[in-house]
Amino acid sequence: MSDSQPVNKKPVVFTDRLRAWTSGIINPIGVALHRIGVHPDMVTIFGLMLVGIAAVVIARGHLQIGAIILLVGLPLDALDGAVARAMQRKGRFGAMLDSSLDRYADGFIFAALSYYFAVSGRFEMLVVAQAALIGSLMVSYTRARAEGLGIMDNKIGLFSRVERVAVIITMLLAPFLLNWGVVLLAVGTNFTAFQRLWFVYKHLKNKGD
């Protein structure tokens, strides 16, 4: 980010654009699910269950099958919000649950990869997978901590959740890319965390804090 870039301009990330592009498909499905009595928290929890199943499959070395399970569950990450909008949910617990279970999902995937590397005797890649996990958690933490400081638009960076999921699914579907994908995640997520730290620093500095 250059020093001349205004920090009060709300960042637009690929995740936001993707939600806008797919809203015409996701929102009607959310309405339909609400009409048959599906609660958004049920969708969120079921999504985590699928990630857990995928993690077990990945840990056992069936990378491509794990990727397919993740692909099947991918729409659920947006559907819970669509169902919540359809029911005009006003409470904030749903957002808290969704964010918390997303962190569990990150942990499941990188724990599975770490186990896979460990049993394969590739301990250097286990360390890289752990670095990717730390970076993924820090990307989310820096945003949450910024919101606690009243900075509500700290969603900048190269590796938000959609980009991370895209890399994970790609490298699992094409296992010859696995090492490169994990390295990319380790570097990209930690770089994004520092991008967000820098954004907060500039924001607070401009306010004289």
For each residue, the residues with C-beta under 8 A, 3 or more apart:
1: 5 156 195 198 199 202
2: 5
3: 202
4:
5: 1 2 9
6: 9
7: 199 202 203 206
8: 203 206
9: 5 6
10: 153
11: 153 154 155 156 199
12: 16 17
13: 16 17 155 156 157 160
14: 17 18 160 162 163
15: 18 19 155 160 161 162 163
16: 12 13 19 20 155
17: 12 13 14 20 21
18: 14 15 21 22 162
19: 15 16 22 23 78
20: 16 17 23
21: 17 18
22: 18 19 25 26 78
23: 19 20 26 27
24: 27 28
25: 22 28 29
26: 22 23 29 30 75 78 79 82
27: 23 24 30 31 82 85 86
28: 24 25 31 32
29: 25 26 32 33 75 79 82
30: 26 27 33 34 79 81 82 83 84 85 86
31: 27 28 34 35 82 86
32: 28 29 35 36
33: 29 30 36 38 43 79 82 83 86
34: 30 31 37 38 83 86 87
35: 31 32 86
36: 32 33
37: 34
38: 33 34 42 43 83
39: 42 43 83 87
40: 43 44 80 81 83 84 87 89 94
41: 44 45 80 94 97
42: 38 39 45 46
43: 33 38 39 40 46 47 76 79 80 83
44: 40 41 47 48 76 80 94 97 98 101
45: 41 42 48 49 101
46: 42 43 49 50 76
47: 43 44 50 51 73 76 77 80 101 105
48: 44 45 51 52 101 104 105 108
49: 45 46 52 53
50: 46 47 53 54 69 70 72 73 76
51: 47 48 54 55 70 73 104 105 108 109
52: 48 49 55 56 108
53: 49 50 56 57 69
54: 50 51 57 58 66 67 69 70 73 108 109 112
55: 51 52 58 59 66 108 109 111 112
56: 52 53 59 60 112
57: 53 54 60 62 65 66 69
58: 54 55 61 62 63 66 109 112 113 116 172
59: 55 56 111 112 113 115 116
60: 56 57 116
61: 58 116 119 120
62: 57 58 65 66
63: 58 66 67 116 172 173 175 178
64: 67 68 172 173 175
65: 57 62 68 69
66: 54 55 57 58 62 63 69 70 112 172
67: 54 63 64 70 71 168 169 172 173
68: 64 65 71 72 173
69: 50 53 54 57 65 66 72 73
70: 50 51 54 66 67 73 74 165 168 169 172
71: 67 68 74 169
72: 50 68 69
73: 47 50 51 54 69 70 76 77
74: 70 71 77 165 169
75: 26 29 78 79
76: 43 44 46 47 50 73 79 80
77: 47 73 74 80 102 161 165
78: 19 22 26 75 81 82
79: 26 29 30 33 43 75 76 82 83
80: 40 41 43 44 47 76 77 83 84 94 98
81: 30 40 78 84 85 98
82: 26 27 29 30 31 33 78 79 85 86
83: 30 33 34 38 39 40 43 79 80 86 87
84: 30 40 80 81 87 89 94
85: 27 30 81 82 88 89
86: 27 30 31 33 34 35 82 83
87: 34 39 40 83 84
88: 85
89: 40 84 85 94
90:
91: 94
92: 95 96
93: 96 97
94: 40 41 44 80 84 89 91 97 98
95: 92 98 99
96: 92 93 99 100
97: 41 44 93 94 100 101
98: 44 80 81 94 95 101 102
99: 95 96 102 103 140 144
100: 96 97 103 104
101: 44 45 47 48 97 98 104 105
102: 77 98 99 105 106 140 161
103: 99 100 106 107 137 140
104: 48 51 100 101 107 108
105: 47 48 51 101 102 108 109
106: 102 103 109 110 133 136 137 140 164
107: 103 104 110 111 133
108: 48 51 52 54 55 104 105 111 112
109: 51 54 55 58 105 106 112 113 168
110: 106 107 113 114 129 130 132 133 136
111: 55 59 107 108 114 115 133
112: 54 55 56 58 59 66 108 109 115 116
113: 58 59 109 110 116 117 129 182
114: 110 111 117 118 126 129 130 133
115: 59 111 112 118 119
116: 58 59 60 61 63 112 113 119 120
117: 113 114 120 122 123 125 126 129
118: 114 115 121 122 123 126
119: 61 115 116
120: 61 116 117
121: 118
122: 117 118 125 126
123: 117 118 126 127
124: 127 128
125: 117 122 128 129 179 182
126: 114 117 118 122 123 129 130
127: 123 124 130 131
128: 124 125 131 132 182 183 186
129: 110 113 114 117 125 126 132 133 182 186
130: 110 114 126 127 133 134
131: 127 128 134 135 186 190
132: 110 128 129 135 136 182 185 186 189
133: 106 107 110 111 114 129 130 136 137
134: 130 131 137 138 189 190
135: 131 132 138 139 159 185 186 187 188 189 190 191 192 193
136: 106 110 132 133 139 140 164 185 189
137: 103 106 133 134 140 141
138: 134 135 141 142 189 190 193
139: 135 136 142 143 157 159 160 161 164 189 192 193 196
140: 99 102 103 106 136 137 143 144
141: 137 138 144 145 193
142: 138 139 145 146 154 193 196 197 200
143: 139 140 146 147 154 155 196
144: 99 140 141 147 148
145: 141 142 148 149 200
146: 142 143 149 151 152 154 196 199 200
147: 143 144 150 151 152 154
148: 144 145
149: 145 146 200 204
150: 147
151: 146 147 154 199 200 203
152: 146 147
153: 10 11
154: 11 142 143 146 147 151 196 199 200 203
155: 11 13 15 16 143 160
156: 1 11 13 195 196 199
157: 13 139 160 191 192 193 195 196
158: 163 188 191 192 195
159: 135 139 163 164 167 185 188 189 191 192
160: 13 14 15 139 155 157 163 164 192
161: 15 77 102 139 164 165
162: 14 15 18 165 166
163: 14 15 158 159 160 166 167 188
164: 106 136 139 159 160 161 167 168 185 188 189
165: 70 74 77 161 162 168 169
166: 162 163 169 170
167: 159 163 164 170 171 181 184 185 188
168: 67 70 109 164 165 171 172 181 185
169: 67 70 71 74 165 166 172 173
170: 166 167 173 174 177 181
171: 167 168 174 175 177 178 180 181 182
172: 58 63 64 66 67 70 168 169 175 178
173: 63 64 67 68 169 170
174: 170 171 177
175: 63 64 171 172 178
176:
177: 170 171 174 180 181
178: 63 171 172 175 181 182
179: 125 182 183
180: 171 177 183 184
181: 167 168 170 171 177 178 184 185
182: 113 125 128 129 132 171 178 179 185 186
183: 128 179 180 186 187
184: 167 180 181 187 188
185: 132 135 136 159 164 167 168 181 182 188 189
186: 128 129 131 132 135 182 183 189 190
187: 135 183 184 190 191
188: 135 158 159 163 164 167 184 185 191 192
189: 132 134 135 136 138 139 159 164 185 186 192 193
190: 131 134 135 138 186 187 193 194
191: 135 157 158 159 187 188 194 195
192: 135 139 157 158 159 160 188 189 195 196
193: 135 138 139 141 142 157 189 190 196 197
194: 190 191 197 198
195: 1 156 157 158 191 192 198 199
196: 139 142 143 146 154 156 157 192 193 199 200
197: 142 193 194 200 201
198: 1 194 195 201 202
199: 1 7 11 146 151 154 156 195 196 202 203
200: 142 145 146 149 151 154 196 197 203 204
201: 197 198 204 205
202: 1 3 7 198 199 205 206
203: 7 8 151 154 199 200 206 207
204: 149 200 201 207 209
205: 201 202 208 209
206: 7 8 202 203
207: 203 204
208: 205
209: 204 205
